[in-house]
Amino acid sequence: MNPLIPESNHLLSKGNFEYAICGGFAIDLFLGYESRKHGDIDILAYWKDRDKIIDYMKALGFEVYEMLGEGKAHHITDVKFQMRLKRNIFCCKKDCELVNLAESDEPDIYYINFRHIGQTKLNFIEFLFNAYYINPLIQNMKAINRIMIWQ
């Protein structure tokens, strides 16, 4: 198992919000082996926990950005000042090599370029929110994650 899976689970388990590992790392958990190099860690979470997640990740030293579309992201410096679009957020440390951010003409808005080189350090996490399918999916993913991580 890729060590980023238990590391991320340990980091997030102290956050007082529900989550599940999803995406490529979840598939590897299901398969029982690392199928390929993955670009990043994807976490499924509830929209209602968004502010709590932002505050928690910032307290851990992560910078938090909300996706805006059209290759742009908003740097969230305070949970009170968000665009609150129903889009993903990503959290990265200053040493993160997976994303390049370039300033735009708008305050706290950055152009983003993701580098698909494979994640090797726990310095980037993307949170996915989708109210339409998340409840049954998160329950199933949490059960799968619990079984696979602790085996």
N, C-alpha and C positions, 0 to 999 in steps of 0.2 A: 504494500500500500504506500502511496506517495505520502511522505511525512507532513505535507501541507494539510492533509485531511484532518488528522487528529489535532494538529496545531491550531487550525482555524476553529475546529469544534471546541477546543479548550478555551480559546480566546473569546468566542461568542457565548459560550455557556454561562458566563458570568454577567451577561448583559441584561438579564431580566426581560427578554422578549423571545417570542417563539420564532424559530427559523428552521430551515432545512437546507442542506447542501444539495445543489441541483446542477444541471449542465454536465459537462464532461467528467468531472470528478465523481458525480453521483453515478454515472454509467460505470465508471471503473469500480466503484463500491459494489455495484450490482454484479459485475462480471467477476470480481475478485482479483483482478490484476490491472496494471496500468496499461491501457490500450494504446495510448499515444501521449505526446506532449500536449498540455492544455494551456491555452492563453491566459486564463485567469480563474479565480475561484468565484463561482456564482452561488449566491445565497437567496433562497426564496423566503420572503417575509411578508407580514401583514402591513397594509398601508397605515392602519391605526397606530402602528409602532414606529413609524418613520421618524418622528422627532426624537423619540427615545434612542433609536439607533444612531441618529446623527450625533446627539450629545455623547453617547457612549463611545463611538468611534473617535470623536474629537478628543475626548478625555484620554484615549489611548495614544494620542499623538498622530492620528490620521488627518489628512486634509479631506474634506467632503465636498463633492460636486454633484449637482443634479443635471441630468441630461436634458437638453433643450431641443434637440433635433438639429438638422442642417449642420452637423459637425461642431456644435457648440455646447458648452457646459457652463453652469453658473456655480461659482465658488461660494459655498455656504459658510459664512463666517459666524452666523448667529441663526438659530432655528426660527427666530421671529422674522427673518428676512429671506424668504424663499419664493420661488416662482410657483411651487406646488403643482407643477404639471404632473399628470399621472404617468411618470416615467421613472426609469431606474436612477439610482444614485451609485456613484463609485467613490471608494475611499482609498487614498493612497498616501504612502509616506514620502517624504522628500527624496529618499534614495530610490524611488520606484523607477525602474527602467522600462516598464510596460506602456507608459503613456507619455506623450510629449504635449505640453500645454503652451499655447502662444496667446499672448494678450490680444484682445480685440479693442475696438474704439469704445466699447461699453464697459462701465465699471463692473468688476468681478465676473465678467464674461470672457471665456477663453475658447479658442479653437482647439479641438482635441484631435490627436492622431494616436491611435492605438498601435503599438508595435507587437506583432504576433510572433514573439520569440519564445514563448513558454515561460510560465511562472516558476521560479525557483526559490523565492523568499516570500514570507508572509508580509508583504508590503503593499498589497492591492487586494481589495475585495469589492465585488459588485453585488448590490442588493437589487433584486427584482421584485416588483410589486404588481399584482394584477388581481383586482377584486373579483373578476368573473370566474376564474378557475382556481384561485389559490386555496380556498378552504379544504376541499377534498384532496387536492394535490399535496398540500403541505402536511396533512395528516398522514398520507401514504409515504411521502418522502421522509418524514420524521421517523416513522417506523422502520423504514429501510435503512436510514442513516444509523439509527440506534443499534440495529442488529449487525450491520456491516462494520461499523467503527469499533465496536467492542468485542468482536469475535477474535 
